[in-house]
Amino acid sequence: MLGGGGLVAANVYATASESGQTQAGQVLASGAATIDCPDVGSQLTAVPDEAKAEVDKELALLDKQIAQAYQRLQQSTQAIQQDGAFAENSIMNPLKEKRAATIERIAIAVDRVGDRPQGLEPFAACILRASGNQGEQGGDGQNGDQGGEDQQQDGDNQDNQGQDGQNQGEGQDNGQGQGDEQGDQQGGNGGQGGNGPVAADFVDIKSVQPNVQSARKQGNASRGTFSTACGVNANGLFNSDNVIVAPGVTNGAHHFHDYVGNQDNNAFASDQDLANGDTSCENKGDKSSYFWPVIRLQNGAQEQDAGSPGGGIEGNAGEIVTPKQVTMTFVGNPQSKVTEMPKLLRIITGDAKAFVNGNANANASWSCTGFEDRQLKDKYPLCPQGSDVVRTFKFQSCWDGNNIDSANHRTHVAFADANGVCGNGFKAIPQLVQRIVYDIDAPSLNDGGRTTPLFAVDSFPEQLHKPVTDHGDFINVFDEDLMGEMVDCINGGRKCDAADGAGDGDDGGGAGEEPGNSPSPTPENPPGGNNGDDDPADNGNGNGNGNGNGGENTPSPTPTATAPSGGNNQDEEPADNGAENTEKPSTDSTQAPNPADGEDKGNGAAVPKTESSPSAVQSDEAAATGGDDNDLGGAVPGPEPSSASVLEPQATSGGLADTGTQLWPAAAGALLLLAGFVLLRRINSRQT
């Protein structure tokens, strides 16, 4: 079936009147249209193991066919202006034929070893739909697609995944239309790559009402947290593969990913390769792979992939931004203890195709440091000066107890319900909450990003870099001992760090600070900190999309003027503030800065980029990052401590201040001893 996005957006051919046809032609000619195809992969909930490899390749081919059709649509504005039926006859009908052949091959592959899937045939047809970007300008006039000549250089592939002679000639139109209005293809669609973003994709975070909700923990809740630090991808490990969704297929994602953790992740990585791979994580027992689409500035920069598939060829253009901070924290369940994740468990959160699929699996969460009680699902945030862009991924926390993956990569895991309960016999597992911070200035929308460039997440080309398409991927490659320590820590109510050993954390099971009773700001507890109720990830964005995945759309309590700027203080929250940690880079550039080195000032509290903190003041409940894993809309923790920052703050060592701190007691003792000798001598002199 078509996702919600396909139902809401208008098919540009839906109007039968002459004026409607003219309007549709104008939309197509402006470049402000995209291609909406039903997601075949999401319908395949069961595929025999013997057929999985072949089915995965065919599903990846469907994505490639859409990308090529969209590229040709972008390049054909002149032909569409001259012939109103060009898009349907030369792009959409051939796409339908290709998809029908590919879907048939999927059915045959499954039928060879199991029951033939039924009802897939209608999924071959796609529609053209307005992008909603009409009239938008996304950058200066030179921001047309820089990869124009190469857009269809992949024509030699000829959709050569076909079997049994069914695919002859399917790729014959590849490479045609390369010269069709290369300079005009940006139209009203904006962006350096000509397919977004546009000004309408952004909103001032200060105009957003607090919308974060927290589930209250019950008596048997698992209240602990376990952090692992794996760097910010400073070494630049990128590719446009996705070994979960498209194993064995180069450029299966059609957009670039940042990778931290496992350093051997590409389309061809086997389970053994991942197990034997190196890791950027501080604790080498964590070889897990954490990856997400890169963010780019639409500033005209020519990145390494400017002329490559997955990059500029597919509209992913501009300077790749390295995160300022990445924190990964595993949290418990508000209702029960958690069980260990199985090794090589795969989890995808969010939907890379949510712009056309709709919000059923969308899980984007965008915000700004100091404002993380306000989460955005379908807009990029405009952050005030001194505040950074934050994107957060909150992963599924219920597991079916048997499978490390599923045919559609979703049904083996699930989100808990609104009360934190895992249904259908699923087991609660540690929930990964991943928070990524970027030092990005708010773009200048009034001039289309000329003064300060727009930014956007990488995406499939037809998804137009919409923020709702944001997503994250995780493969568990913790060694068994470290996973056991994680579970013991979380179930025991402690706050632990993988780099220091799970048993060394603070006891998080006590009463902690009462809400609103935070100590006064000190160098160890600066403004912006938040000591919530012992869960660093309990603030979903409350999108409330009606599918049980977005949480309730109820604003949190109104912020009070008495709360410290940027955060709040509930009762045991290790990372519950809406502001940014300031960290010192470690010697190894591939690893995250370690707060134990002295730069973290305690409790994940913020040190703003400027002396003045953001104007918003979060309420206790709104910014609480305590333990609810039902908010598919993306619960966002405050700046969680990277590595040991969940522990007690440690003084900076090795400096003059530290040396003086260690020496002054000895010096004072020596002076007292000397004074004693002088006094004794005087007494003896008087007696004699």
C-alpha positions as CSV (number, residue, x, y, z in Angstrom):
1,M,0.0,0.0,0.0
2,L,1.0,3.6,-0.4
3,G,2.4,5.3,2.6
4,G,0.8,8.4,4.2
5,G,3.0,10.7,2.2
6,G,1.7,9.3,-1.1
7,L,-1.9,9.8,0.1
8,V,-1.4,13.3,1.3
9,A,0.6,14.8,-1.6
10,A,-1.2,15.4,-4.8
11,N,-0.4,13.4,-7.9
12,V,0.5,16.1,-10.4
13,Y,-1.6,14.3,-13.0
14,A,-4.6,14.1,-10.8
15,T,-6.4,17.1,-12.3
16,A,-8.3,16.3,-15.5
17,S,-9.1,19.9,-16.6
18,E,-7.0,21.7,-19.1
19,S,-6.0,24.3,-16.5
20,G,-5.0,21.4,-14.2
21,Q,-2.9,19.8,-16.9
22,T,-1.2,23.1,-17.5
23,Q,-0.5,23.5,-13.8
24,A,0.9,20.0,-13.6
25,G,3.1,20.8,-16.5
26,Q,4.4,23.9,-14.7
27,V,5.2,21.9,-11.6
28,L,7.1,19.3,-13.6
29,A,8.9,21.9,-15.7
30,S,10.0,23.8,-12.5
31,G,11.7,20.7,-11.2
32,A,9.4,20.9,-8.1
33,A,8.2,17.3,-8.4
34,T,9.3,14.0,-7.2
35,I,8.6,10.3,-7.7
36,D,6.5,8.4,-5.2
37,C,6.8,4.6,-5.3
38,P,5.3,2.0,-2.9
39,D,7.9,0.5,-0.7
40,V,8.1,-3.2,-1.6
41,G,10.6,-4.1,1.0
42,S,8.4,-3.1,3.9
43,Q,5.8,-5.6,2.7
44,L,8.1,-8.6,2.8
45,T,7.8,-9.6,6.4
46,A,9.0,-13.2,5.8
47,V,11.6,-14.3,3.3
48,P,13.3,-17.8,3.5
49,D,17.0,-17.6,4.3
50,E,17.9,-19.3,1.0
51,A,16.3,-16.4,-0.9
52,K,17.4,-13.4,1.2
53,A,20.6,-12.6,-0.7
54,E,18.8,-12.5,-4.1
55,V,15.8,-10.6,-2.7
56,D,18.0,-8.0,-1.1
57,K,19.8,-7.4,-4.4
58,E,16.5,-7.0,-6.2
59,L,15.2,-4.6,-3.6
60,A,18.3,-2.5,-4.0
61,L,17.7,-2.6,-7.7
62,L,14.2,-1.1,-7.1
63,D,15.9,1.8,-5.3
64,K,18.3,2.3,-8.1
65,Q,15.5,2.4,-10.7
66,I,13.7,5.1,-8.7
67,A,16.9,7.1,-8.4
68,Q,17.7,6.9,-12.1
69,A,14.1,7.9,-13.0
70,Y,14.2,10.9,-10.6
71,Q,17.5,12.0,-12.1
72,R,16.1,11.8,-15.6
73,L,13.0,13.8,-14.4
74,Q,15.3,16.5,-13.1
75,Q,17.2,16.7,-16.3
76,S,14.2,16.8,-18.6
77,T,12.6,20.1,-17.9
78,Q,13.0,21.3,-21.5
79,A,11.4,18.2,-22.9
80,I,8.6,18.4,-20.4
81,Q,7.9,22.0,-21.3
82,Q,7.7,21.0,-25.0
83,D,5.7,17.8,-24.4
84,G,3.3,17.6,-21.5
85,A,3.2,13.8,-21.8
86,F,6.9,13.3,-21.9
87,A,7.3,12.5,-18.2
88,E,4.6,9.9,-18.2
89,N,5.5,8.3,-21.4
90,S,9.3,8.4,-21.2
91,I,10.0,8.2,-17.5
92,M,7.0,6.8,-15.5
93,N,5.8,4.1,-17.8
94,P,9.4,2.6,-18.3
95,L,9.9,2.8,-14.6
96,K,6.7,0.8,-14.0
97,E,7.8,-1.9,-16.5
98,K,11.2,-2.2,-14.8
99,R,9.7,-2.4,-11.4
100,A,7.2,-5.0,-12.5
101,A,10.0,-7.2,-13.9
102,T,12.0,-6.8,-10.7
103,I,9.1,-7.6,-8.4
104,E,8.4,-10.7,-10.4
105,R,12.0,-11.8,-9.9
106,I,11.5,-11.3,-6.2
107,A,8.4,-13.5,-6.2
108,I,10.1,-16.2,-8.2
109,A,13.1,-16.2,-5.8
110,V,10.9,-16.7,-2.8
111,D,8.7,-19.2,-4.6
112,R,11.7,-21.5,-5.3
113,V,12.2,-22.2,-1.6
114,G,8.9,-21.2,0.0
115,D,5.5,-19.8,-0.6
116,R,5.2,-17.2,-3.3
117,P,4.4,-13.8,-1.9
118,Q,1.0,-12.5,-3.0
119,G,-0.2,-9.0,-3.8
120,L,3.0,-7.4,-4.8
121,E,2.1,-6.7,-8.5
122,P,0.2,-3.4,-7.7
123,F,3.4,-2.1,-6.2
124,A,5.0,-1.7,-9.6
125,A,3.2,1.6,-10.4
126,C,4.6,4.9,-9.1
127,I,3.2,8.4,-9.3
128,L,4.6,11.8,-9.9
129,R,3.8,14.2,-7.0
130,A,4.5,17.8,-6.2
131,S,7.4,18.2,-3.9
132,G,5.9,21.2,-2.1
133,N,9.1,23.1,-3.0
134,Q,7.5,25.2,-5.7
135,G,8.7,28.8,-5.8
136,E,11.4,28.1,-3.2
137,Q,15.0,29.1,-3.9
138,G,17.6,27.1,-2.1
139,G,20.9,28.8,-2.6
140,D,22.4,31.1,-5.2
141,G,21.9,30.7,-8.9
142,Q,25.0,28.6,-9.3
143,N,23.6,25.8,-7.2
144,G,22.4,23.6,-10.1
145,D,23.5,20.1,-10.0
146,Q,27.3,20.0,-10.3
147,G,27.3,16.5,-11.5
148,G,25.1,17.0,-14.5
149,E,27.3,15.3,-17.1
150,D,27.7,12.3,-15.0
151,Q,24.2,11.9,-13.8
152,Q,23.5,8.9,-15.9
153,Q,27.0,7.6,-16.4
154,D,25.9,4.3,-14.8
155,G,24.0,3.4,-17.9
156,D,26.3,0.4,-18.6
157,N,24.6,-1.3,-15.6
158,Q,21.5,-1.8,-17.7
159,D,19.7,-3.1,-14.6
160,N,21.9,-6.1,-15.0
161,Q,20.6,-7.8,-11.9
162,G,17.9,-9.5,-14.0
163,Q,17.7,-13.3,-14.3
164,D,16.2,-15.7,-16.8
165,G,16.4,-13.2,-19.7
166,Q,13.5,-11.1,-18.2
167,N,15.5,-7.9,-17.9
168,Q,16.8,-7.5,-21.5
169,G,16.8,-3.9,-22.5
170,E,15.5,-2.5,-19.2
171,G,18.4,-0.2,-18.9
172,Q,18.4,1.0,-22.5
173,D,17.2,4.5,-21.6
174,N,20.0,5.0,-19.1
175,G,22.2,7.9,-20.1
176,Q,19.6,9.5,-22.4
177,G,18.5,13.0,-21.7
178,Q,21.8,14.0,-20.3
179,G,21.8,17.2,-22.1
180,D,18.3,18.2,-21.2
181,E,18.6,21.6,-19.5
182,Q,21.5,20.8,-17.1
183,G,21.6,24.4,-16.0
184,D,17.9,24.6,-15.3
185,Q,17.3,21.5,-13.3
186,Q,17.3,23.2,-10.0
187,G,14.1,25.0,-10.9
188,G,12.3,25.8,-7.7
189,N,13.6,22.8,-5.9
190,G,16.6,24.5,-4.3
191,G,19.8,23.1,-2.9
192,Q,23.2,22.8,-4.3
193,G,22.3,19.4,-5.9
194,G,19.0,20.8,-7.3
195,N,16.8,18.6,-5.1
196,G,16.5,20.5,-1.8
197,P,16.7,21.7,0.8
198,V,14.6,24.8,0.6
199,A,13.8,27.6,3.1
200,A,10.4,26.0,4.0
201,D,12.4,23.0,5.5
202,F,13.6,25.2,8.4
203,V,12.0,26.7,11.4
204,D,13.2,28.8,14.3
205,I,13.5,26.6,17.3
206,K,12.4,29.4,19.6
207,S,9.0,29.4,17.9
208,V,8.5,25.7,18.8
209,Q,6.5,24.9,22.0
210,P,8.0,22.4,24.4
211,N,6.7,19.0,23.3
212,V,8.8,16.4,25.1
213,Q,7.2,13.8,27.3
214,S,8.5,11.4,29.9
215,A,7.2,8.1,31.1
216,R,7.3,7.6,34.8
217,K,9.3,4.7,36.1
218,Q,7.7,1.9,38.0
219,G,9.1,-0.1,40.9
220,N,10.8,-2.8,38.8
221,A,12.2,-0.3,36.3
222,S,15.8,-0.7,35.1
223,R,17.2,2.7,36.0
224,G,20.8,2.5,35.1
225,T,22.7,3.9,32.1
226,F,25.7,2.6,30.1
227,S,27.7,4.9,27.9
228,T,30.2,4.1,25.1
229,A,32.4,6.6,23.4
230,C,33.4,5.8,19.8
231,G,34.5,9.2,18.3
232,V,33.0,11.6,15.8
233,N,34.3,10.0,12.6
234,A,37.2,12.5,12.6
235,N,39.1,10.1,10.4
236,G,36.4,10.4,7.6
237,L,35.1,6.8,7.2
238,F,32.3,7.2,4.7
239,N,30.5,5.1,2.1
240,S,27.1,5.0,0.5
241,D,26.5,1.3,1.3
242,N,24.1,-0.2,3.8
243,V,25.1,-3.7,4.9
244,I,21.8,-4.1,6.8
245,V,19.4,-3.2,4.0
246,A,21.4,-4.0,0.9
247,P,24.2,-6.4,1.7
248,G,26.5,-7.1,-1.2
249,V,25.3,-4.0,-3.2
250,T,27.6,-1.1,-3.7
251,N,25.9,2.2,-3.2
252,G,22.8,0.5,-1.7
253,A,22.0,3.6,0.3
254,H,22.4,6.2,-2.4
255,H,23.7,8.6,0.2
256,F,26.8,8.9,2.4
257,H,27.0,7.6,5.9
258,D,29.2,8.6,8.8
259,Y,30.6,5.5,10.6
260,V,31.9,5.2,14.1
261,G,32.7,2.1,16.0
262,N,33.5,-0.8,13.7
263,Q,35.9,0.3,11.0
264,D,35.2,-2.6,8.6
265,N,31.6,-1.8,7.7
266,N,30.8,-1.8,4.0
267,A,28.4,-3.5,1.7
268,F,30.4,-6.7,1.7
269,A,31.3,-7.0,5.4
270,S,30.4,-10.4,6.7
271,D,29.5,-11.2,10.3
272,Q,33.0,-12.5,10.7
273,D,34.5,-9.3,9.2
274,L,32.6,-7.2,11.8
275,A,33.7,-9.5,14.6
276,N,37.3,-9.2,13.6
277,G,37.2,-5.5,12.7
278,D,39.0,-2.7,14.4
279,T,36.9,-0.2,16.4
280,S,37.1,3.5,17.1
281,C,35.4,2.9,20.5
282,E,37.5,3.5,23.6
283,N,36.6,0.1,25.0
284,K,37.8,-2.4,22.4
285,G,35.1,-4.8,23.5
286,D,32.6,-2.6,21.7
287,K,33.1,-3.3,18.0
288,S,29.5,-2.4,17.2
289,S,28.8,-0.4,14.1
290,Y,27.0,2.9,14.5
291,F,26.1,4.8,11.3
292,W,23.9,7.6,10.0
293,P,23.5,9.9,7.0
294,V,26.0,12.8,6.9
295,I,25.0,16.4,7.1
296,R,26.3,18.8,4.4
297,L,26.5,22.5,4.0
298,Q,25.1,23.8,0.7
299,N,28.1,26.0,0.1
300,G,29.4,24.9,-3.3
301,A,32.2,22.8,-1.9
302,Q,33.4,19.9,-4.0
303,E,33.6,16.9,-1.7
304,Q,35.4,13.6,-2.4
305,D,32.1,12.1,-3.7
306,A,31.1,15.1,-5.9
307,G,31.2,13.0,-9.1
308,S,30.3,9.7,-7.5
309,P,27.2,7.6,-7.0
310,G,25.8,8.3,-3.5
311,G,27.2,11.8,-3.7
312,G,26.9,14.7,-6.2
313,I,25.6,12.4,-9.0
314,E,22.5,11.8,-6.9
315,G,22.1,15.3,-5.5
316,N,24.0,14.8,-2.3
317,A,26.3,17.8,-2.7
318,G,28.3,20.2,-0.5
319,E,30.7,20.1,2.4
320,I,30.3,17.2,4.8
321,V,30.2,18.4,8.4
322,T,32.1,16.4,11.0
323,P,30.1,16.2,14.3
324,K,31.2,18.2,17.2
325,Q,30.2,15.6,19.6
326,V,28.6,12.1,19.5
327,T,27.3,10.4,22.6
328,M,25.8,6.9,22.8
329,T,24.0,5.8,25.9
330,F,22.1,2.6,26.5
331,V,19.2,3.0,28.9
332,G,16.7,0.8,30.7
333,N,13.0,0.2,30.6
334,P,10.5,2.1,32.8
335,Q,8.6,-1.1,33.6
336,S,11.1,-4.0,33.8
337,K,14.6,-5.2,33.8
338,V,16.4,-5.6,30.5
339,T,17.9,-8.7,28.9
340,E,21.1,-8.9,26.8
341,M,21.0,-8.0,23.1
342,P,22.1,-10.9,20.9
343,K,25.3,-10.5,19.1
344,L,25.0,-9.1,15.6
345,L,21.5,-7.8,16.3
346,R,20.6,-5.2,13.6
347,I,18.3,-2.2,14.3
348,I,17.2,0.6,12.0
349,T,15.4,3.5,13.5
350,G,13.6,6.0,11.3
351,D,12.7,5.8,7.6
352,A,15.0,7.0,4.8
353,K,12.0,7.2,2.6
354,A,9.6,8.9,5.0
355,F,8.9,11.8,2.7
356,V,7.0,9.6,0.3
357,N,6.3,6.6,2.7
358,G,4.7,8.8,5.3
359,N,5.3,8.8,9.1
360,A,4.6,5.3,10.1
361,N,8.3,4.5,10.7
362,A,9.6,8.1,10.8
363,N,11.7,8.8,13.8
364,A,13.5,12.1,13.1
365,S,14.4,14.3,16.0
366,W,16.0,17.7,15.4
367,S,16.7,20.3,18.0
368,C,19.2,22.8,19.4
369,T,21.4,22.7,22.5
370,G,19.6,24.5,25.3
371,F,16.2,23.8,23.6
372,E,16.0,20.0,23.7
373,D,12.6,20.0,25.3
374,R,11.5,21.0,21.8
375,Q,11.9,18.4,19.1
376,L,11.2,18.7,15.4
377,K,10.3,15.8,13.1
378,D,9.8,17.4,9.7
379,K,11.8,20.6,10.0
380,Y,15.4,21.5,10.4
381,P,16.1,23.8,13.4
382,L,17.3,27.4,13.2
383,C,19.4,27.6,16.3
384,P,20.2,31.0,18.0
385,Q,23.8,32.1,18.4
386,G,25.6,30.1,21.0
387,S,23.5,27.0,20.3
388,D,24.3,23.9,18.2
389,V,22.2,21.7,16.0
390,V,21.3,18.4,17.6
391,R,19.9,15.2,16.0
392,T,19.0,12.3,18.2
393,F,18.2,8.7,17.3
394,K,16.3,6.6,19.8
395,F,16.3,3.0,18.9
396,Q,13.8,0.2,19.4
397,S,14.0,-1.4,22.8
398,C,11.9,-4.6,22.5
399,W,13.2,-7.7,20.8
400,D,11.3,-10.8,19.7
401,G,13.8,-13.1,21.5
402,N,14.8,-15.1,18.4
403,N,16.0,-13.1,15.4
404,I,18.9,-10.7,14.9
405,D,17.2,-9.4,11.7
406,S,14.0,-9.7,9.7
407,A,13.1,-9.5,6.0
408,N,11.9,-5.9,6.3
409,H,14.5,-5.2,9.0
410,R,11.8,-4.0,11.4
411,T,9.5,-6.8,12.7
412,H,12.1,-8.5,14.9
413,V,12.3,-5.3,17.1
414,A,9.7,-2.8,18.3
415,F,9.2,0.2,20.4
416,A,7.5,-0.2,23.8
417,D,4.0,1.2,24.3
418,A,3.2,4.5,26.0
419,N,3.8,2.9,29.4
420,G,7.1,1.2,28.5
421,V,5.6,-2.2,28.0
422,C,7.0,-4.6,25.3
423,G,4.0,-6.3,23.7
424,N,3.6,-9.5,21.7
425,G,5.9,-11.5,24.0
426,F,8.9,-9.3,23.1
427,K,11.7,-8.8,25.6
428,A,13.0,-5.5,26.9
429,I,16.6,-4.9,25.8
430,P,18.9,-1.9,26.5
431,Q,17.8,1.0,24.4
432,L,20.4,2.9,22.4
433,V,20.0,6.7,22.5
434,Q,22.4,8.4,20.1
435,R,22.9,12.1,20.2
436,I,24.9,14.0,17.5
437,V,25.9,17.6,17.8
438,Y,27.0,20.0,15.0
439,D,28.5,23.4,15.1
440,I,26.4,24.8,12.3
441,D,25.2,28.4,12.0
442,A,21.6,29.1,11.2
443,P,21.3,29.6,7.4
444,S,20.2,32.9,5.9
445,L,16.8,32.0,4.5
446,N,16.0,35.5,3.2
447,D,18.7,35.2,0.5
448,G,18.5,31.4,-0.1
449,G,21.6,30.6,1.9
450,R,24.0,33.0,0.0
451,T,25.3,34.6,3.2
452,T,25.1,31.6,5.4
453,P,24.6,28.3,3.6
454,L,21.7,26.0,4.1
455,F,22.4,22.5,5.5
456,A,20.7,19.2,4.9
457,V,20.9,15.5,5.7
458,D,21.9,13.2,2.9
459,S,19.0,11.3,1.3
460,F,17.8,9.1,-1.5
461,P,17.6,11.7,-4.4
462,E,13.8,11.5,-4.7
463,Q,13.4,12.2,-1.0
464,L,14.6,15.8,-1.5
465,H,16.7,16.0,1.7
466,K,13.6,16.4,3.8
467,P,14.5,16.3,7.5
468,V,11.8,13.7,8.2
469,T,13.9,11.1,6.4
470,D,16.6,11.1,9.0
471,H,17.5,7.7,10.3
472,G,20.2,5.7,12.2
473,D,21.6,2.2,12.0
474,F,23.2,-0.1,14.6
475,I,24.8,-3.5,14.6
476,N,25.6,-5.0,18.0
477,V,29.1,-6.3,18.1
478,F,29.7,-5.9,21.8
479,D,31.6,-8.9,23.2
480,E,29.5,-11.0,25.5
481,D,31.3,-10.0,28.7
482,L,30.9,-6.3,28.0
483,M,27.2,-6.8,27.1
484,G,26.7,-8.7,30.3
485,E,28.3,-5.8,32.2
486,M,26.0,-3.3,30.4
487,V,22.9,-5.3,31.5
488,D,24.1,-5.7,35.1
489,C,24.8,-2.0,35.2
490,I,21.4,-0.9,33.8
491,N,19.4,-3.4,35.9
492,G,21.4,-2.5,39.0
493,G,20.6,1.2,38.6
494,R,24.1,2.4,38.1
495,K,25.6,5.0,35.8
496,C,28.5,3.3,34.0
497,D,31.0,4.0,31.2
498,A,32.4,1.4,28.9
499,A,35.8,3.0,29.0
500,D,36.1,2.7,32.8
501,G,34.5,-0.6,33.4
502,A,30.8,-1.1,34.1
503,G,31.3,-1.7,37.8
504,D,32.9,1.6,38.4
505,G,29.9,3.9,37.9
506,D,27.9,5.8,40.5
507,D,25.0,4.1,42.1
508,G,22.0,5.5,40.3
509,G,19.4,3.7,42.3
510,G,19.1,6.2,45.1
511,A,16.8,9.1,45.6
512,G,18.9,11.7,43.9
513,E,18.0,15.3,43.7
514,E,14.4,16.3,44.0
515,P,12.9,18.1,41.0
516,G,13.8,21.7,41.0
517,N,16.3,21.4,43.9
518,S,19.5,21.5,41.9
519,P,22.6,22.9,43.6
520,S,23.5,26.4,42.7
521,P,25.7,26.6,39.6
522,T,29.4,25.9,40.4
523,P,32.4,25.0,38.2
524,E,31.4,21.4,38.9
525,N,27.7,22.0,38.2
526,P,27.4,24.8,35.7
527,P,24.1,26.2,34.3
528,G,22.5,24.0,31.7
529,G,23.0,20.8,33.7
530,N,20.1,18.5,34.4
531,N,19.9,15.9,37.0
532,G,16.8,14.1,36.0
533,D,15.4,10.8,37.1
534,D,18.2,8.5,36.1
535,D,17.5,8.0,32.4
536,P,19.4,10.0,29.8
537,A,16.9,9.5,27.1
538,D,13.4,10.0,28.3
539,N,12.3,13.0,26.2
540,G,10.6,11.9,23.0
541,N,9.3,14.5,20.8
542,G,5.6,13.6,21.2
543,N,4.8,13.6,17.6
544,G,1.6,11.6,18.3
545,N,1.0,10.4,14.7
546,G,-1.6,7.9,15.8
547,N,0.5,4.7,15.2
548,G,1.7,4.3,18.7
549,N,5.2,5.3,17.7
550,G,5.2,9.0,18.3
551,G,4.1,9.3,21.9
552,E,1.5,11.8,23.1
553,N,1.5,15.2,21.6
554,T,1.1,17.0,24.9
555,P,3.4,19.9,25.7
556,S,5.5,19.6,28.8
557,P,5.0,22.0,31.6
558,T,5.7,25.7,30.9
559,P,9.3,26.6,31.6
560,T,9.9,28.5,34.8
561,A,12.2,31.4,35.2
562,T,13.9,29.8,38.2
563,A,15.3,26.8,36.3
564,P,18.9,27.1,35.3
565,S,19.3,28.0,31.6
566,G,19.5,25.0,29.3
567,G,18.4,22.3,31.7
568,N,16.7,21.1,34.8
569,N,17.3,18.9,37.8
570,Q,15.2,15.9,38.5
571,D,16.2,13.0,40.6
572,E,19.2,11.1,39.1
573,E,19.4,12.2,35.5
574,P,22.9,11.7,34.3
575,A,22.6,13.5,31.0
576,D,19.4,15.4,31.0
577,N,20.4,18.9,30.0
578,G,19.6,20.6,26.7
579,A,23.1,22.0,26.3
580,E,26.4,20.9,24.9
581,N,29.4,19.4,26.5
582,T,32.7,21.1,25.7
583,E,35.3,18.5,25.1
584,K,39.0,18.2,24.5
585,P,39.8,16.0,21.5
586,S,41.7,12.9,22.4
587,T,45.1,12.1,21.0
588,D,43.5,9.5,18.7
589,S,41.4,11.5,16.3
590,T,39.1,8.6,15.7
591,Q,37.9,8.5,19.3
592,A,35.5,10.7,21.1
593,P,36.9,13.2,23.5
594,N,37.1,11.8,27.0
595,P,35.5,13.9,29.7
596,A,37.8,12.2,32.1
597,D,40.6,14.2,30.6
598,G,39.2,17.2,32.5
599,E,37.0,19.1,30.1
600,D,33.6,17.8,31.1
601,K,32.4,19.9,34.0
602,G,29.9,17.4,35.4
603,N,26.5,15.9,34.7
604,G,26.7,16.6,31.0
605,A,26.2,20.3,31.7
606,A,26.6,22.9,29.0
607,V,29.3,25.3,28.3
608,P,27.8,27.5,25.6
609,K,29.8,28.6,22.6
610,T,29.3,32.2,23.7
611,E,29.1,33.7,27.2
612,S,25.4,34.1,27.0
613,S,23.3,30.9,27.1
614,P,20.3,30.4,24.8
615,S,17.2,32.3,25.9
616,A,15.0,29.3,26.4
617,V,14.7,27.8,29.8
618,Q,13.6,24.2,30.0
619,S,11.1,22.9,32.5
620,D,11.9,20.0,34.7
621,E,9.5,17.6,33.0
622,A,10.1,18.9,29.5
623,A,13.8,18.4,29.3
624,A,13.8,15.2,31.4
625,T,15.6,12.5,29.6
626,G,14.4,9.8,31.9
627,G,13.4,6.4,30.7
628,D,10.6,6.1,28.2
629,D,11.2,4.2,25.0
630,N,7.9,4.6,23.5
631,D,8.5,7.8,21.6
632,L,9.3,6.8,18.1
633,G,9.3,10.5,17.4
634,G,12.7,10.5,18.9
635,A,13.4,11.0,22.6
636,V,16.3,13.3,22.9
637,P,18.7,13.3,25.8
638,G,20.5,16.4,26.8
639,P,24.2,16.5,26.2
640,E,25.0,13.1,27.5
641,P,28.4,12.7,28.9
642,S,30.8,11.2,26.5
643,S,32.7,8.3,28.2
644,A,33.2,8.9,31.9
645,S,31.2,12.1,32.2
646,V,28.4,10.2,33.8
647,L,30.7,9.6,36.8
648,E,31.7,12.2,39.3
649,P,33.5,15.2,37.8
650,Q,37.2,15.0,37.8
651,A,39.6,17.9,38.1
652,T,41.9,18.7,35.3
653,S,45.3,17.1,36.0
654,G,48.8,18.0,35.0
655,G,48.5,21.8,35.1
656,L,49.9,24.3,37.5
657,A,46.7,24.5,39.4
658,D,46.8,20.8,39.9
659,T,50.4,20.8,41.0
660,G,49.7,23.6,43.5
661,T,46.7,21.7,44.8
662,Q,48.9,18.7,45.5
663,L,51.9,20.7,47.1
664,W,50.3,23.3,49.3
665,P,49.4,20.9,52.2
666,A,53.1,19.8,52.3
667,A,54.3,23.4,52.3
668,A,52.0,24.3,55.1
669,G,53.2,21.4,57.1
670,A,56.8,22.3,56.7
671,L,56.1,25.9,57.9
672,L,54.3,24.6,61.0
673,L,57.2,22.2,61.7
674,L,59.7,25.1,61.3
675,A,57.7,27.3,63.6
676,G,57.6,24.5,66.2
677,F,61.4,24.2,66.2
678,V,61.8,28.0,66.6
679,L,59.4,28.1,69.6
680,L,61.1,25.1,71.3
681,R,64.5,26.8,70.9
682,R,63.2,30.0,72.5
683,I,61.8,28.1,75.4
684,N,65.0,26.3,76.0
685,S,67.0,29.5,75.8
686,R,64.8,31.1,78.5
687,Q,65.2,28.1,80.8
688,T,69.0,28.3,80.5
